[in-house]
Amino acid sequence: MSPEMTTLQINTNKETNNYDRRKKVGTTRHSDVWSLGCLLYELLTGDYMFHNEDNVQMYLSITSSNFPIIDQAKIEKIGGNVYIIDFLKFILVRDPKIRPNIDSVLKRFEHIHALLVNQTSIPSQLVHGTPRASIPQHKQPSIQNLLDQC
């Protein structure tokens, strides 16, 4: 869920002190762009972009600027690939008003794809895919296959 949808869920719950009936309900294309960034991370690593057993910590990691969106552990999961890190940071902007639209994302993706295709040393875990327990080894996507399909 995007930061605005996470916050909206709390603000539209009639049983909380934050309830505000004037808040807009529903998703937008901006939320879809956020979801696309999360999905890309999850496809590349096999892990959820935001997961924490503590719901308050998970909420804060999504909505609060005090928490980095892409921390060191996530950077390591994607092999420290600066192109992918930059692309995810471009997409995963907490404020929907300044989050890129899908056209900007597609243009940036074409650029990143060209850089990755021409890169001589893509980290092995991104070439072969990071194993995910629920996906059989022979069906795991590689970053190159994912990028080529897009």
N, C-alpha and C positions, 0 to 999 in steps of 0.2 A: 504494500500500500504506500502511495506517495505521502510525503509529509502533510500536504493539505487534506488528503483523505483521512489520514490518521487523526489529525486534529478535528476534522469535521465530525468524525465518528463520536468523539467525546462531546463536542459542542451541540450535537443534535440528540443526545441522550437526555430525555426529559427528566430523568431521575437524578441528574447531576446538577451541581451549582453553576456549571458553565453553560447550561442550556440557553441557546439563543435561537428563537424560531426564525429570525431573519437571515440566518446563515444559509447560503446556497447549498443545495443538496445535489449530488451527482458528480460524475467524473468528467474530466475534460481531456483534450488531446495532450495537454501538458502532463497529466497523470500518466497517460499512455507512454510518453517519452521516458518518464521516470521508470516505469515498469520495464520498458525495453532495456534500460541500463542494468537493472537488477537481473533480468533474465539473461542478458549476455554474460554477466559475472557468473551466474549460476551454471550456465552451459559450459563455461570455460573451466570452472573449478569443481563443480559437483557439490558445492556448498551454497547455502542461502546467503544472500548479500547481508541481510540483517537477521540475526537469530540470537536470541538470548533467552534462557529459561526465566529470567526476571523480566516481566512485561514492562515494568517502569524503565529499566535500563534500555530495553529494545525501543520503546517509545522515544526516549531521549536521544538514542543514537540516530534515529530517523529524523527527528524534528529540531534538535538543539544544535546550534552552531558551535557549542562547546565541545562537541564530539566530531572527530574527523570522519568523513564518509568513507574514505579509503585509508584505513590505518595500516601499520606496518605488516600485520599478519595477512591482510588482504593483498598487499603488494607482493609479499612472498608467495602467496597462493597462485598468483598469476605470473610468477617467474620474474618479477621485477621489470617486465617488458614496458618500457616507457611509452610506447605508442598506445598500448591498450590502457595503461593507467591514465594517460592524457585523454583518451577517448571517453573512458568512464567518468572522469572528472568533468568533462565537457557536458555529458548527458545528465549526471546526477547532481543537479543544482537544487537546493532545497526550496528556493523561492520560485514558484511557478511563473511569476511575472518576468523573470529573467532566464528561465530555463529555455534551451533552444527548441525551435519547432522541428517537426519531422523532416522538413526539407533541408534544414541546416545539418541535422544529424546524418542524413543520407549523403550530403556533400562531404562531410567530414569523414564518414565511413569509407567513401571511395578513396579519399586521400590516405587514410590509415591502411586500407587494404593494399593499395599500391606499395606503401612503405613495407608492410609485412611480407608481401610477395617477393620484394627485392632484397629483403633483409637476409644476410647470409647465415646468421646464427640465431634462429628462433629457439628459445629455451625448450628443451626436450619435452617437458611436461605439457607445453602448449602445442607442440607438434603432435604428440601421441595422445593427448587428453589425460586429465587426471582421473584415475579410477574412482568410480562411485559405486558403493556397495550394491545398489539396486540395479545397476546397468551391467549386463554381461560384458566381459572384456572385449569380445569381438564386435559389440555394437556401440562402443564408446566413440563419440565424435572427436575428431581432431580439430584444432583451430582452423587449419587450412580448409578442411571439408566444410566447416561452418561458414567460413568467409566466402568460399566458392559458391555455396548454395544461395547466399544473399545476393 
